[in-house]
């Protein structure tokens, strides 16, 4: 579906360019560009370190839960009420484990977004500046799932469409 949208956009742009013969179109693979930015390696290393910390914490909790489970299974001499308390403690630990797992996943996503945002914005700004300097009307991102990065305002028909629809 994304490829169809991309191809349709590209065909539409190319067709409009052929019709008027004045639009200049450029393309860039922003994913490959990002891979070549030196700061990305540092971010990847930081994210790997954070992920490793979370994995170690989760492994430690798993180990504790396994020990509790084994102790609970081997405990045949404790009263039923004590066994129920131990079972509840094990269940509570499992809930904390799941919460840590979810929080770790959310934190990793948030940290990555926070660290990548400035780099993405910097590269997008550079792409737009180069497009303007070289006189391109459109820049199409050839990365999978991407579309148009830049379009000249001279081809914006929003005002005419709003007028046609009587929208103020």
C-alpha positions in Angstrom: 0.0 0.0 0.0 2.8 2.4 0.9 4.6 1.6 -2.3 1.4 2.3 -4.3 1.1 5.7 -2.5 4.7 6.5 -3.3 4.4 5.5 -6.9 1.2 7.4 -7.4 2.8 10.5 -5.8 5.8 10.2 -8.1 3.7 9.6 -11.2 1.5 12.6 -10.3 4.6 14.8 -9.8 6.3 13.6 -13.0 3.1 14.0 -15.0 2.6 17.5 -13.7 6.2 18.2 -14.5 5.9 16.9 -18.0 2.7 18.9 -18.6 4.2 22.2 -17.6 7.8 21.4 -18.2 9.0 23.6 -15.3 9.0 21.5 -12.1 12.4 20.1 -11.0 12.3 16.9 -9.0 15.1 15.4 -6.9 15.3 12.3 -4.8 17.2 11.1 -1.8 17.2 8.0 0.4 17.0 9.6 3.9 17.4 6.2 5.6 20.8 5.8 3.9 21.7 9.4 4.7 20.9 8.8 8.4 23.0 5.7 8.5 26.0 7.8 7.4 25.6 10.5 10.1 28.4 9.9 12.7 26.2 10.7 15.7 24.0 7.7 14.8 26.7 5.2 15.9 26.9 6.9 19.3 23.1 6.8 19.7 23.1 3.1 18.7 25.8 2.3 21.3 23.9 4.2 24.0 20.7 2.5 23.2 22.4 -0.9 23.2 23.9 -0.2 26.6 20.4 0.9 28.0 18.8 -2.2 26.5 21.5 -4.4 28.1 20.8 -2.8 31.5 17.1 -3.5 31.2 17.8 -7.1 30.1 20.0 -7.7 33.1 17.4 -6.4 35.5 14.8 -8.6 33.9 17.0 -11.7 34.0 17.7 -11.0 37.7 13.9 -10.8 38.4 13.4 -14.0 36.4 16.0 -15.8 38.5 14.4 -14.6 41.7 10.9 -15.7 40.5 12.3 -19.2 39.5 13.9 -19.6 43.0 10.6 -18.6 44.7 8.7 -21.0 42.5 11.0 -23.9 43.2 11.0 -23.1 47.0 7.2 -22.9 46.9 6.9 -26.2 45.1 9.3 -27.9 47.5 7.7 -26.5 50.6 5.3 -29.2 51.9 5.7 -28.5 55.6 4.3 -24.9 55.8 0.7 -24.2 56.6 -1.7 -23.5 53.8 -2.0 -19.8 54.8 1.8 -19.3 54.6 1.9 -21.0 51.2 -0.9 -18.7 50.0 1.1 -15.7 51.1 4.2 -17.0 49.3 2.1 -17.7 46.2 0.8 -14.1 46.3 4.3 -12.7 46.7 5.3 -14.7 43.6 2.3 -13.4 41.6 3.2 -9.8 42.7 6.7 -10.2 41.6 5.5 -11.5 38.2 3.3 -8.3 37.9 6.4 -6.2 38.7 8.3 -8.1 36.1 5.7 -7.4 33.4 5.6 -3.7 34.4 9.4 -3.4 34.2 9.3 -5.2 30.8 6.7 -2.7 29.5 8.3 0.3 31.1 11.7 -0.7 29.6 10.2 -1.1 26.2 8.5 2.3 26.4 11.6 4.0 27.7 13.7 2.6 24.9 11.3 3.9 22.3 11.1 7.3 24.0 14.9 7.6 24.4 15.5 6.6 20.8 12.9 9.2 19.6 14.5 11.9 21.8 18.0 11.2 20.6 17.0 10.8 16.9 14.7 13.8 16.6 17.5 16.5 16.4 19.4 14.4 13.8 16.4 13.8 11.7 15.5 17.5 11.8 19.0 18.5 11.0 19.1 16.2 7.9 15.6 17.4 6.8 16.7 21.0 7.1 19.8 20.3 5.0 17.8 18.5 2.4 15.4 21.5 2.1 18.3 24.0 2.0 20.0 22.0 -0.8 16.7 21.7 -2.7 16.2 25.5 -2.6 19.8 26.2 -3.5 19.6 23.9 -6.5 16.1 25.1 -7.6 14.2 21.9 -7.0 10.4 22.1 -6.7 10.1 18.7 -5.1 12.3 16.3 -3.2 11.0 12.7 -3.0 12.3 10.4 -0.3 13.1 7.0 -1.8 13.2 5.3 1.6 10.6 2.6 2.1 7.3 4.1 3.4 8.4 7.7 2.8 7.0 10.4 0.5 7.7 13.9 -0.4 10.2 15.8 1.9 10.0 19.2 0.2 7.6 20.9 -2.1 7.7 24.4 -3.4 4.9 26.6 -2.3 4.4 27.8 -5.9 2.5 24.6 -6.7 0.3 24.7 -3.6 -3.3 24.9 -4.7 -4.8 24.9 -1.2 -6.2 28.5 -1.6 -7.9 27.7 -4.9 -9.4 24.5 -3.6 -10.7 26.2 -0.4 -12.2 28.9 -2.6 -13.9 26.3 -4.8 -15.3 24.7 -1.7 -16.3 28.0 -0.2 -14.1 27.5 2.8 -12.6 30.5 4.5 
